[in-house]
Amino acid sequence: MTRAYNFGAGPAVMPEAVIEEAKANLLDYQGTGLGVMEMSHRGKPYMEIQEQAGARIRKLLGADDAWELLWLTGGASTQFAMVPMNLGAKPADYVVTGTWSEKALAEANKLGEGRAAGSSQATNFDRIPKQLELSAGASFVHITSNNTIYGTQFREAPVVDAPLVCDASSDILSRPLDMARYGLIYAGAQKNLGPAGVTLVLIRKELLERSPKTLPTMLNYQTHAKKDSAYNTPPTFPIYMVGLVAKWIEAQGGLAAMERRNAAQAEKLYACIDAHDLYLGHAQPADRSHMNVVFNLAEPEREGAFLAQAAERRLLGLKGHRSVGGIRASIYNAMPDAGVDALVAFMNEFAAS
């Protein structure tokens, strides 16, 4: 079997070494006689898996004991509500850079006084807003660090007075973070962390004190912090896979090495786009994402042929989101250099045809 190159936005490409290791343990994990999916979440073998996964994430990000690490479910979409429920939203500031930050703001507006402190909607989200109008005494400031649909990315987090909340679903573990700038970071796993089904939340312990006791039990961060993310059955197999991905990133040289590789891959694709009149990049160059390369064809009628011919070469998942159209190449951590090289070669040939 020849594996395809998966450029889909998520569920996304996984490191082959991780898949192979998981495959070897599906039936019998380290001589226990059980696969990880069958283990009790309160048994010692699984508890060690979860502890090791969390320790690897902490080490990679530099998250010390001031941070609580939670394994939750419901994806980033549930966090859109949990964040204002737990931290308060009277008011809360949102930097609106695309569909997901719009949805996060909409949830905050149901619960308090969420407001847009900056937006690039007027230019179809082709850039990151540089001038922010922040509220005095805001409960928090929310950003979406990378925008999968429009292909923009914060190069660095803004410096703000209120706790900075970041939806890092599509670029978590792709580069080092200055953790001192953040109050809460959340990420759905299905792009850079592992398979769909688990959501990582890192929250400063002092912010846990904000969670009202009147919240529904499962929507209160303190519930999960007090029970080591085992108040109910956690998504055990996805957590195991996240641990393997974190171990794989360590073996690649850590987050600094991932950042260098991701930047090099993205630069190859953007150079190809800029070299041909046929390809029109969506994002402004200064804000181009290293995770999601979004572009249109100057001849839209050729997009169908582009996608069909790419699929023939086993270059899959390249269709752009319906709100932008065109092409989207998602090049998360696990995308091998050979996949990017194959896509660039195809794009050059297609442009010349």
LOZA-968957 format. One record per residue (C-alpha): residue number from 1; residue in one letter; x, y, z. Coordinates in pm, 1 decimal, decimal comma. Example, Ala and Ser with C-alpha at 12.3 -4.5 7.8 and 13.67 -1.06 7.14 Angstrom:
<rs>
+-----+---------+----------+----------+----------+
| num | residuo |     east |    north |       up |
+-----+---------+----------+----------+----------+
|   1 |       A |   1230,0 |   -450,0 |    780,0 |
|   2 |       S |   1367,0 |   -106,0 |    714,0 |
+-----+---------+----------+----------+----------+
</rs>
This chain:
<rs>
+-----+---------+----------+----------+----------+
| num | residuo |     east |    north |       up |
+-----+---------+----------+----------+----------+
|   1 |       M |      0,0 |      0,0 |      0,0 |
|   2 |       T |    121,3 |    348,2 |    -89,2 |
|   3 |       R |      7,0 |    603,6 |    167,2 |
|   4 |       A |   -139,5 |    924,7 |     33,0 |
|   5 |       Y |    -28,5 |   1268,9 |    143,3 |
|   6 |       N |   -308,9 |   1409,9 |    355,5 |
|   7 |       F |   -338,0 |   1789,8 |    323,4 |
|   8 |       G |   -680,7 |   1792,3 |    492,0 |
|   9 |       A |   -748,6 |   2049,4 |    763,7 |
|  10 |       G |   -852,9 |   1784,3 |   1016,3 |
|  11 |       P |   -867,5 |   1509,0 |   1112,6 |
|  12 |       A |   -521,2 |   1551,1 |    977,2 |
|  13 |       V |   -197,7 |   1375,0 |    894,0 |
|  14 |       M |    -38,6 |   1170,2 |   1173,4 |
|  15 |       P |    330,1 |   1076,4 |   1202,7 |
|  16 |       E |    379,5 |    731,0 |   1055,1 |
|  17 |       A |    606,8 |    633,5 |   1344,1 |
|  18 |       V |    322,4 |    712,0 |   1585,8 |
|  19 |       I |     74,0 |    505,4 |   1386,6 |
|  20 |       E |    315,7 |    211,8 |   1377,5 |
|  21 |       E |    376,1 |    224,8 |   1752,9 |
|  22 |       A |      4,5 |    243,5 |   1825,0 |
|  23 |       K |    -57,4 |    -44,6 |   1587,2 |
|  24 |       A |    191,1 |   -258,9 |   1776,5 |
|  25 |       N |      5,5 |   -194,8 |   2102,9 |
|  26 |       L |   -353,2 |   -229,5 |   1982,7 |
|  27 |       L |   -389,0 |   -586,1 |   2106,9 |
|  28 |       D |   -137,0 |   -598,7 |   2389,4 |
|  29 |       Y |      8,0 |   -289,2 |   2553,1 |
|  30 |       Q |    350,7 |   -367,0 |   2698,0 |
|  31 |       G |    259,5 |   -721,0 |   2801,1 |
|  32 |       T |    -54,0 |   -628,6 |   2994,8 |
|  33 |       G |   -266,1 |   -854,3 |   2776,7 |
|  34 |       L |   -496,2 |   -559,9 |   2698,3 |
|  35 |       G |   -499,1 |   -291,2 |   2434,2 |
|  36 |       V |   -509,2 |     71,1 |   2548,5 |
|  37 |       M |   -871,2 |    103,1 |   2433,2 |
|  38 |       E |   -972,6 |   -176,5 |   2671,6 |
|  39 |       M |   -799,8 |    -57,6 |   2987,1 |
|  40 |       S |   -970,3 |     84,5 |   3291,4 |
|  41 |       H |   -906,8 |    456,6 |   3312,3 |
|  42 |       R |   -844,5 |    406,0 |   3685,0 |
|  43 |       G |   -595,5 |    122,1 |   3641,9 |
|  44 |       K |   -223,9 |    181,1 |   3691,8 |
|  45 |       P |   -117,0 |    109,3 |   3328,9 |
|  46 |       Y |   -353,1 |    369,2 |   3185,2 |
|  47 |       M |   -294,5 |    624,2 |   3462,0 |
|  48 |       E |     77,5 |    608,9 |   3379,3 |
|  49 |       I |     -3,2 |    667,7 |   3011,4 |
|  50 |       Q |   -204,2 |    980,2 |   3093,2 |
|  51 |       E |     56,7 |   1108,2 |   3337,9 |
|  52 |       Q |    337,3 |   1061,3 |   3086,6 |
|  53 |       A |    138,5 |   1231,7 |   2809,1 |
|  54 |       G |     75,0 |   1532,7 |   3029,7 |
|  55 |       A |    438,3 |   1546,9 |   3142,1 |
|  56 |       R |    559,4 |   1547,4 |   2781,4 |
|  57 |       I |    319,1 |   1828,9 |   2687,0 |
|  58 |       R |    429,9 |   2032,2 |   2986,7 |
|  59 |       K |    796,6 |   1982,3 |   2905,0 |
|  60 |       L |    755,5 |   2076,7 |   2539,5 |
|  61 |       L |    562,4 |   2395,0 |   2618,5 |
|  62 |       G |    747,3 |   2485,9 |   2935,1 |
|  63 |       A |    427,9 |   2475,7 |   3144,0 |
|  64 |       D |    536,9 |   2460,5 |   3508,7 |
|  65 |       D |    337,0 |   2389,3 |   3823,1 |
|  66 |       A |    154,2 |   2721,1 |   3789,3 |
|  67 |       W |    -49,2 |   2553,7 |   3515,6 |
|  68 |       E |   -326,8 |   2294,8 |   3540,0 |
|  69 |       L |   -344,4 |   2053,1 |   3247,3 |
|  70 |       L |   -687,5 |   1914,5 |   3165,2 |
|  71 |       W |   -797,3 |   1643,7 |   2920,9 |
|  72 |       L |  -1152,8 |   1724,7 |   2811,3 |
|  73 |       T |  -1395,4 |   1642,7 |   2531,6 |
|  74 |       G |  -1622,5 |   1844,8 |   2306,7 |
|  75 |       G |  -1352,1 |   2009,1 |   2098,3 |
|  76 |       A |  -1274,3 |   2378,4 |   2076,8 |
|  77 |       S |  -1643,3 |   2445,5 |   2014,1 |
|  78 |       T |  -1726,6 |   2347,6 |   2373,2 |
|  79 |       Q |  -1442,9 |   2569,0 |   2496,5 |
|  80 |       F |  -1607,5 |   2864,0 |   2321,0 |
|  81 |       A |  -1870,9 |   2840,6 |   2596,2 |
|  82 |       M |  -1662,7 |   2702,2 |   2883,5 |
|  83 |       V |  -1412,5 |   2988,5 |   2873,2 |
|  84 |       P |  -1663,2 |   3269,4 |   2938,8 |
|  85 |       M |  -1863,9 |   3046,9 |   3174,0 |
|  86 |       N |  -1558,4 |   2994,6 |   3393,5 |
|  87 |       L |  -1363,0 |   3318,1 |   3349,4 |
|  88 |       G |  -1652,1 |   3562,2 |   3318,2 |
|  89 |       A |  -1746,1 |   3773,8 |   3017,4 |
|  90 |       K |  -1842,0 |   4117,4 |   3148,8 |
|  91 |       P |  -1683,3 |   4228,7 |   2925,7 |
|  92 |       A |  -1451,3 |   3993,8 |   2734,7 |
|  93 |       D |  -1246,3 |   4107,6 |   2435,2 |
|  94 |       Y |  -1210,8 |   3898,7 |   2118,8 |
|  95 |       V |   -973,1 |   3947,9 |   1828,6 |
|  96 |       V |  -1183,8 |   3833,1 |   1534,7 |
|  97 |       T |   -971,0 |   3679,2 |   1262,8 |
|  98 |       G |  -1203,2 |   3424,4 |   1104,5 |
|  99 |       T |  -1489,9 |   3181,9 |   1140,9 |
| 100 |       W |  -1377,4 |   3016,8 |   1463,0 |
| 101 |       S |  -1314,5 |   3338,9 |   1651,1 |
| 102 |       E |  -1653,6 |   3463,0 |   1529,0 |
| 103 |       K |  -1815,5 |   3152,8 |   1676,0 |
| 104 |       A |  -1625,0 |   3195,6 |   2001,0 |
| 105 |       L |  -1744,8 |   3556,0 |   2027,7 |
| 106 |       A |  -2103,8 |   3448,9 |   1958,3 |
| 107 |       E |  -2090,9 |   3209,9 |   2254,2 |
| 108 |       A |  -1950,2 |   3480,9 |   2479,5 |
| 109 |       N |  -2234,4 |   3711,5 |   2376,8 |
| 110 |       K |  -2483,3 |   3453,5 |   2500,3 |
| 111 |       L |  -2316,2 |   3453,4 |   2841,0 |
| 112 |       G |  -2201,8 |   3809,5 |   2896,5 |
| 113 |       E |  -2066,9 |   4103,8 |   2705,6 |
| 114 |       G |  -1824,5 |   3970,7 |   2449,6 |
| 115 |       R |  -1699,4 |   4236,4 |   2213,1 |
| 116 |       A |  -1471,0 |   4253,4 |   1910,3 |
| 117 |       A |  -1154,1 |   4437,7 |   2008,9 |
| 118 |       G |  -1022,3 |   4403,2 |   1655,1 |
| 119 |       S |  -1137,8 |   4239,0 |   1333,6 |
| 120 |       S |  -1016,1 |   4174,9 |    981,2 |
| 121 |       Q |  -1361,8 |   4087,2 |    849,3 |
| 122 |       A |  -1365,0 |   4393,1 |    619,6 |
| 123 |       T |  -1082,0 |   4240,4 |    414,3 |
| 124 |       N |  -1222,9 |   3886,2 |    424,0 |
| 125 |       F |   -989,7 |   3788,6 |    707,4 |
| 126 |       D |   -675,8 |   3814,6 |    498,0 |
| 127 |       R |   -468,0 |   3959,1 |    782,9 |
| 128 |       I |   -421,7 |   3977,6 |   1159,7 |
| 129 |       P |   -552,2 |   4304,5 |   1311,8 |
| 130 |       K |   -262,6 |   4505,6 |   1449,5 |
| 131 |       Q |   -455,3 |   4782,0 |   1628,7 |
| 132 |       L |   -670,5 |   4656,6 |   1915,3 |
| 133 |       E |   -926,5 |   4852,4 |   2115,9 |
| 134 |       L |   -922,8 |   4671,4 |   2447,4 |
| 135 |       S |  -1173,9 |   4715,3 |   2728,2 |
| 136 |       A |  -1066,3 |   4846,6 |   3065,0 |
| 137 |       G |  -1108,7 |   4567,6 |   3319,6 |
| 138 |       A |  -1181,6 |   4295,6 |   3063,3 |
| 139 |       S |  -1225,6 |   3945,9 |   3205,0 |
| 140 |       F |   -993,3 |   3813,0 |   2935,5 |
| 141 |       V |   -871,5 |   3870,8 |   2580,6 |
| 142 |       H |   -929,1 |   3587,5 |   2333,3 |
| 143 |       I |   -732,0 |   3511,2 |   2018,1 |
| 144 |       T |   -732,8 |   3227,4 |   1766,2 |
| 145 |       S |   -363,3 |   3180,2 |   1700,5 |
| 146 |       N |   -398,7 |   3018,1 |   1357,7 |
| 147 |       N |   -689,5 |   3040,6 |   1117,1 |
| 148 |       T |   -741,1 |   2722,4 |    920,1 |
| 149 |       I |   -996,8 |   2862,5 |    676,6 |
| 150 |       Y |   -827,3 |   3186,4 |    573,4 |
| 151 |       G |   -463,5 |   3089,7 |    623,5 |
| 152 |       T |   -347,5 |   3358,2 |    867,4 |
| 153 |       Q |   -148,6 |   3320,0 |   1187,5 |
| 154 |       F |    -30,5 |   3535,4 |   1474,4 |
| 155 |       R |    346,4 |   3555,7 |   1451,0 |
| 156 |       E |    350,4 |   3625,4 |   1823,8 |
| 157 |       A |     87,3 |   3672,6 |   2091,0 |
| 158 |       P |    -24,6 |   4026,6 |   2171,6 |
| 159 |       V |     77,3 |   4178,0 |   2503,0 |
| 160 |       V |   -237,9 |   4256,5 |   2703,1 |
| 161 |       D |   -325,9 |   4338,8 |   3062,6 |
| 162 |       A |   -611,4 |   4088,5 |   3101,2 |
| 163 |       P |   -551,4 |   3710,1 |   3092,9 |
| 164 |       L |   -484,4 |   3606,0 |   2735,0 |
| 165 |       V |   -693,5 |   3309,1 |   2617,9 |
| 166 |       C |   -578,5 |   3129,5 |   2303,9 |
| 167 |       D |   -754,3 |   2880,2 |   2080,0 |
| 168 |       A |   -442,8 |   2701,7 |   1954,2 |
| 169 |       S |   -624,1 |   2407,9 |   1796,1 |
| 170 |       S |   -446,2 |   2424,8 |   1463,1 |
| 171 |       D |    -92,5 |   2522,9 |   1561,5 |
| 172 |       I |    -36,6 |   2382,5 |   1911,2 |
| 173 |       L |    312,2 |   2226,8 |   1944,7 |
| 174 |       S |    419,7 |   2371,8 |   1609,0 |
| 175 |       R |    650,9 |   2630,6 |   1768,7 |
| 176 |       P |    769,4 |   2747,1 |   2110,5 |
| 177 |       L |    530,2 |   2967,4 |   2309,4 |
| 178 |       D |    606,2 |   3237,1 |   2562,6 |
| 179 |       M |    384,7 |   3087,2 |   2828,8 |
| 180 |       A |    419,5 |   3396,8 |   3047,1 |
| 181 |       R |    187,6 |   3580,1 |   2807,1 |
| 182 |       Y |   -104,1 |   3339,9 |   2844,4 |
| 183 |       G |   -371,4 |   3266,6 |   3101,2 |
| 184 |       L |   -545,7 |   2978,1 |   2922,6 |
| 185 |       I |   -466,9 |   2776,5 |   2610,8 |
| 186 |       Y |   -700,5 |   2521,1 |   2456,1 |
| 187 |       A |   -671,8 |   2297,3 |   2152,9 |
| 188 |       G |   -873,7 |   2028,0 |   1984,3 |
| 189 |       A |   -639,1 |   1740,3 |   1908,5 |
| 190 |       Q |   -729,5 |   1654,1 |   1551,3 |
| 191 |       K |   -481,6 |   1877,8 |   1371,8 |
| 192 |       N |   -142,2 |   1880,8 |   1544,5 |
| 193 |       L |   -188,9 |   1678,9 |   1864,3 |
| 194 |       G |   -343,2 |   1347,7 |   1765,7 |
| 195 |       P |   -675,9 |   1195,7 |   1661,8 |
| 196 |       A |  -1011,8 |   1359,3 |   1714,1 |
| 197 |       G |  -1180,2 |   1304,2 |   2049,5 |
| 198 |       V |   -974,8 |   1487,1 |   2311,6 |
| 199 |       T |   -932,1 |   1856,4 |   2390,3 |
| 200 |       L |   -626,2 |   1985,6 |   2573,2 |
| 201 |       V |   -675,5 |   2275,5 |   2815,9 |
| 202 |       L |   -394,0 |   2448,4 |   2999,6 |
| 203 |       I |   -512,4 |   2702,9 |   3255,4 |
| 204 |       R |   -326,6 |   2900,3 |   3518,7 |
| 205 |       K |   -425,1 |   2770,6 |   3859,3 |
| 206 |       E |   -523,9 |   3112,3 |   3992,4 |
| 207 |       L |   -783,1 |   3141,2 |   3715,3 |
| 208 |       L |   -951,4 |   2822,8 |   3836,8 |
| 209 |       E |  -1077,6 |   3024,8 |   4131,0 |
| 210 |       R |  -1304,4 |   3219,6 |   3897,4 |
| 211 |       S |  -1524,1 |   2920,6 |   3813,6 |
| 212 |       P |  -1867,9 |   2978,5 |   3971,8 |
| 213 |       K |  -2000,3 |   2697,4 |   4189,3 |
| 214 |       T |  -2333,5 |   2735,0 |   4010,5 |
| 215 |       L |  -2193,6 |   2600,5 |   3683,9 |
| 216 |       P |  -2308,1 |   2259,2 |   3561,3 |
| 217 |       T |  -2063,7 |   2004,1 |   3696,1 |
| 218 |       M |  -1912,9 |   1896,6 |   3365,6 |
| 219 |       L |  -1870,2 |   2256,9 |   3245,9 |
| 220 |       N |  -1668,3 |   2364,7 |   3549,9 |
| 221 |       Y |  -1290,1 |   2352,7 |   3508,0 |
| 222 |       Q |  -1248,2 |   2286,3 |   3879,7 |
| 223 |       T |  -1440,4 |   1959,0 |   3846,4 |
| 224 |       H |  -1177,7 |   1819,9 |   3612,2 |
| 225 |       A |   -879,6 |   1974,8 |   3789,2 |
| 226 |       K |   -974,4 |   1818,4 |   4123,6 |
| 227 |       K |  -1016,9 |   1473,2 |   3969,7 |
| 228 |       D |   -710,4 |   1471,0 |   3740,7 |
| 229 |       S |   -938,5 |   1476,1 |   3435,5 |
| 230 |       A |  -1102,2 |   1153,2 |   3551,5 |
| 231 |       Y |  -1430,0 |   1278,0 |   3700,2 |
| 232 |       N |  -1584,8 |   1077,5 |   3418,6 |
| 233 |       T |  -1416,1 |    838,8 |   3175,1 |
| 234 |       P |  -1161,1 |   1039,9 |   2977,0 |
| 235 |       P |  -1097,7 |    973,7 |   2605,2 |
| 236 |       T |   -827,8 |    721,7 |   2685,8 |
| 237 |       F |   -706,9 |    617,2 |   2340,5 |
| 238 |       P |   -681,7 |    973,6 |   2199,5 |
| 239 |       I |   -484,9 |   1075,8 |   2510,4 |
| 240 |       Y |   -250,2 |    781,3 |   2454,3 |
| 241 |       M |   -202,4 |    895,0 |   2094,1 |
| 242 |       V |   -130,5 |   1254,1 |   2201,6 |
| 243 |       G |    139,2 |   1115,5 |   2428,8 |
| 244 |       L |    295,0 |    931,1 |   2135,4 |
| 245 |       V |    283,5 |   1245,2 |   1920,3 |
| 246 |       A |    453,2 |   1444,0 |   2197,5 |
| 247 |       K |    723,7 |   1176,3 |   2221,7 |
| 248 |       W |    769,8 |   1193,8 |   1843,3 |
| 249 |       I |    809,9 |   1573,2 |   1859,0 |
| 250 |       E |   1074,1 |   1530,9 |   2127,6 |
| 251 |       A |   1260,8 |   1294,0 |   1896,3 |
| 252 |       Q |   1247,1 |   1552,8 |   1615,2 |
| 253 |       G |   1426,9 |   1803,3 |   1836,2 |
| 254 |       G |   1137,3 |   1970,4 |   2014,8 |
| 255 |       L |    934,0 |   2277,8 |   1927,8 |
| 256 |       A |   1221,1 |   2488,8 |   1796,4 |
| 257 |       A |   1301,2 |   2217,2 |   1543,1 |
| 258 |       M |    934,3 |   2184,0 |   1449,1 |
| 259 |       E |    913,1 |   2560,1 |   1393,9 |
| 260 |       R |   1213,0 |   2555,3 |   1158,9 |
| 261 |       R |   1075,0 |   2264,4 |    958,9 |
| 262 |       N |    724,8 |   2409,6 |    939,9 |
| 263 |       A |    857,6 |   2746,6 |    824,2 |
| 264 |       A |   1072,8 |   2583,4 |    555,3 |
| 265 |       Q |    780,8 |   2379,8 |    422,3 |
| 266 |       A |    551,3 |   2682,2 |    416,1 |
| 267 |       E |    812,1 |   2895,2 |    240,6 |
| 268 |       K |    839,3 |   2636,7 |    -37,8 |
| 269 |       L |    466,8 |   2650,8 |    -98,9 |
| 270 |       Y |    439,2 |   3029,2 |    -80,1 |
| 271 |       A |    735,6 |   3067,7 |   -314,9 |
| 272 |       C |    556,8 |   2845,2 |   -564,3 |
| 273 |       I |    234,8 |   3046,4 |   -530,4 |
| 274 |       D |    418,7 |   3375,9 |   -578,2 |
| 275 |       A |    608,0 |   3244,6 |   -880,1 |
| 276 |       H |    296,0 |   3179,3 |  -1088,9 |
| 277 |       D |     23,4 |   3417,6 |  -1203,1 |
| 278 |       L |   -221,1 |   3127,1 |  -1184,5 |
| 279 |       Y |   -205,4 |   3111,5 |   -803,0 |
| 280 |       L |   -343,2 |   3388,1 |   -583,3 |
| 281 |       G |   -254,8 |   3365,4 |   -213,8 |
| 282 |       H |   -535,0 |   3471,4 |     19,3 |
| 283 |       A |   -342,5 |   3590,8 |    325,8 |
| 284 |       Q |   -125,1 |   3900,3 |    334,0 |
| 285 |       P |    242,5 |   3793,5 |    325,7 |
| 286 |       A |    322,8 |   3923,0 |    674,8 |
| 287 |       D |     46,0 |   3711,5 |    829,7 |
| 288 |       R |     69,2 |   3393,3 |    624,5 |
| 289 |       S |      9,3 |   3075,1 |    819,2 |
| 290 |       H |    274,9 |   2806,3 |    845,7 |
| 291 |       M |     -2,1 |   2550,9 |    901,3 |
| 292 |       N |   -266,8 |   2622,3 |    635,7 |
| 293 |       V |   -161,7 |   2756,1 |    295,7 |
| 294 |       V |   -472,4 |   2900,8 |    130,3 |
| 295 |       F |   -487,3 |   3017,0 |   -230,9 |
| 296 |       N |   -722,1 |   3052,3 |   -526,7 |
| 297 |       L |   -671,3 |   3002,0 |   -896,3 |
| 298 |       A |   -682,5 |   3306,4 |  -1123,1 |
| 299 |       E |   -884,7 |   3080,0 |  -1353,0 |
| 300 |       P |  -1148,4 |   2940,2 |  -1111,6 |
| 301 |       E |  -1285,0 |   2707,7 |  -1378,0 |
| 302 |       R |   -962,3 |   2506,5 |  -1352,5 |
| 303 |       E |   -996,2 |   2431,0 |   -981,6 |
| 304 |       G |  -1185,0 |   2108,0 |  -1046,0 |
| 305 |       A |   -909,4 |   1983,4 |  -1274,2 |
| 306 |       F |   -645,3 |   2088,2 |  -1018,7 |
| 307 |       L |   -810,0 |   1885,5 |   -743,9 |
| 308 |       A |   -877,1 |   1584,1 |   -965,5 |
| 309 |       Q |   -522,4 |   1568,3 |  -1097,0 |
| 310 |       A |   -381,0 |   1618,9 |   -748,2 |
| 311 |       A |   -590,1 |   1327,9 |   -621,5 |
| 312 |       E |   -451,9 |   1108,5 |   -901,0 |
| 313 |       R |   -109,7 |   1175,5 |   -750,7 |
| 314 |       R |   -236,0 |   1086,1 |   -402,4 |
| 315 |       L |   -232,6 |   1449,8 |   -290,0 |
| 316 |       L |   -557,0 |   1455,9 |    -94,5 |
| 317 |       G |   -765,1 |   1700,2 |    111,8 |
| 318 |       L |   -675,0 |   2009,8 |    -89,3 |
| 319 |       K |  -1022,0 |   2153,2 |   -147,4 |
| 320 |       G |  -1058,4 |   2494,2 |     19,0 |
| 321 |       H |  -1328,4 |   2579,1 |    271,2 |
| 322 |       R |  -1657,8 |   2681,1 |    113,9 |
| 323 |       S |  -1631,1 |   3036,1 |    253,4 |
| 324 |       V |  -1308,7 |   3099,9 |     62,1 |
| 325 |       G |  -1311,2 |   2838,1 |   -210,3 |
| 326 |       G |   -997,3 |   2755,0 |   -397,6 |
| 327 |       I |   -723,6 |   2537,0 |   -251,6 |
| 328 |       R |   -601,0 |   2477,3 |    102,2 |
| 329 |       A |   -287,7 |   2279,6 |    184,2 |
| 330 |       S |   -271,7 |   2199,8 |    555,0 |
| 331 |       I |     88,5 |   2121,8 |    646,3 |
| 332 |       Y |     77,9 |   2037,8 |   1014,1 |
| 333 |       N |    373,7 |   1897,7 |   1209,0 |
| 334 |       A |    338,8 |   1544,9 |   1072,2 |
| 335 |       M |    346,2 |   1642,0 |    703,2 |
| 336 |       P |    670,9 |   1496,9 |    563,0 |
| 337 |       D |    895,2 |   1712,9 |    347,5 |
| 338 |       A |    833,5 |   1470,5 |     61,8 |
| 339 |       G |    463,5 |   1558,1 |     68,0 |
| 340 |       V |    530,4 |   1929,7 |     30,2 |
| 341 |       D |    786,5 |   1862,9 |   -242,2 |
| 342 |       A |    534,7 |   1647,7 |   -430,1 |
| 343 |       L |    270,3 |   1920,6 |   -406,8 |
| 344 |       V |    511,3 |   2191,1 |   -525,7 |
| 345 |       A |    618,4 |   1975,6 |   -820,7 |
| 346 |       F |    256,2 |   1919,4 |   -916,0 |
| 347 |       M |    169,4 |   2289,3 |   -883,8 |
| 348 |       N |    458,8 |   2386,1 |  -1108,5 |
| 349 |       E |    352,6 |   2134,9 |  -1371,4 |
| 350 |       F |    -12,5 |   2235,5 |  -1350,9 |
| 351 |       A |     69,5 |   2603,0 |  -1389,7 |
| 352 |       A |    274,8 |   2525,8 |  -1699,5 |
| 353 |       S |      2,8 |   2310,6 |  -1860,5 |
+-----+---------+----------+----------+----------+
</rs>
